[in-house]
Amino acid sequence: MPAIIKHIDKISREKQRGVLFVIFHKILTPSDTSERKIPFEDVDWRELPIRAEIIKWLDEQGFAWERCGEFASENVMCSYRGQIYIDIPFDRSNPDYLKIEAYLENPDGSMRYPDATFCYLPLDRAMQNAYHDEPGFWEKWAEKF
């Protein structure tokens, strides 16, 4: 069923703060045992067990989350690829943030799960697309598409 999913930069502007989100990949392990990521367009997010596992953990911990789109672009239109926004501010003094960070990252900052990437979008970067919020912007854009 179709759904309206907000771009991550729109969520950041609405929250008026930087935002956390997770993007997903599928890892292939060829016979030589080196890993490589499959391009997003070749991945069905519904078939990624790690996505379901992360969502289950977030729900069990009582953390709010929602689907989100990638950073909005007027030059590229992409379908939803499984990304999720996590409604906790980036704040290393916040115990909830630290709990999420410890779940998704190793102590050295590398990703705990090779098929998930924990990301942060600062508000100043999201504000670069503030003009997208003007009434009728996307409707006018679609007329020229």
N, C-alpha and C positions, 0 to 999 in steps of 0.2 A: 504494500500500500504506500502511495506517495506520502511524503512528510516534508514539512518545511523545517530545515535545519539551519541554524544560524552559523555564519562564519565565525571562526575563533576571534578575529579582530573585532567583530561586532559585539561579541560577548564582553570582551575587554573594555570596549567603550561604554557599554551599558553598566558594567560593574565599577567603572572608573578606577581600574587598577590592572596591574599585570595579571595574567592568567596562566594556569597550569593545564596541560592537556597531554594525551597519549596518542601517538600514531602507531600503526601496526604494519608489519612486514611479514613476509613468509621467507624462511631461510631454506635454501637448498644445500645439501651436503653432498657434493659430487664424490666419486670414488677416491679422489686424492685427499679427501677429508678437509679441504679448504672450504670455508663458508662464503656464500655470496647471497645478497638480497635480491629477491625477485622484484621487478618494478611494480609499483602500486597497481597499475592498471591490469596486471595479470593476477591479482590476488582477490579472492572472494572473502571479504572480512567475516562473513557468517561461518566460514570454515576454519577460523583461527582459534584453536582452543585457548590460547593465552588471553585473548580478548574476553572470553566468557569467564575465565579464571580471575582476571583483574576486576571485572565488574562484580563478580560474586564477592570478592574480598572487600571492595569498596562498600557494597551493600551491607555486608556483615559488620563492618566497622562503623556504619552509619554515616558515611561520607556521601554528600550529594554529588551527582554527576549527570551529564546529559550528552547526547550526540552533538558533535560540532563539525562544521566544514573546515577546510583548510583556510589559510589567509586568503581573503577575497582578492581576485584579480580581474581586471577588465579584459585581459588578453587570453585568459584560459578559463574554460568551463569544465569542471570535473564532477563526476558523480561521487556520492558518499563512499568513503573507504574505511569506515569503522572507527574514526577518531572519536575520542571522548574528552570532554572538558570536565575537570575536577574542581568543584566549587570550594576551594581552600586557597587563601592567599599565600603567595611565596613569601615566607617569613621564617628564617632559620631559628627564631626564638619561639615559634608556635609549635607546641607538641604534636598537633594534628599534622602539620606540614612534615615534621621530622618523621612521623610514623609512615606517611606515604612515601617519602624519600627513601627510607630504609627498606620499604617493601619493593620499590621499583629499581633502586640503584644499589650497587655494591659499595662498600666503604670508600673505594678509590674514585667513585663518581661514574664508573662505567655502568652500563645497563645490566641489570640482573637477568633480564630475559632478552635474548638476541632478537626476538621478533616483535619487541615493543620498545618504543623510545619515549621517554618522559621528557616533556618540553616545557619551556616557559616563554611566553610572549609578553614583553614589557609594554606598558600602556603607551609610551611615546611612539613605539613602532606601530601599534594599533591605530594611533591617532593619524597616521599618514593616510589612512583611508576614511577619515571623518566625513569627507564630502560624499561618501556613499550613503550617508544617513539622511541626506537632503530629500525631502518628499519628491517622489517620482523619479529619483535618479536611475534606479534599475529598470523601470518601465521605459524611460527614454533610451537607456543603453540597449535594451532588447530590440527596440525599433530599428536600430542600426546594425544589429547582429547579423 
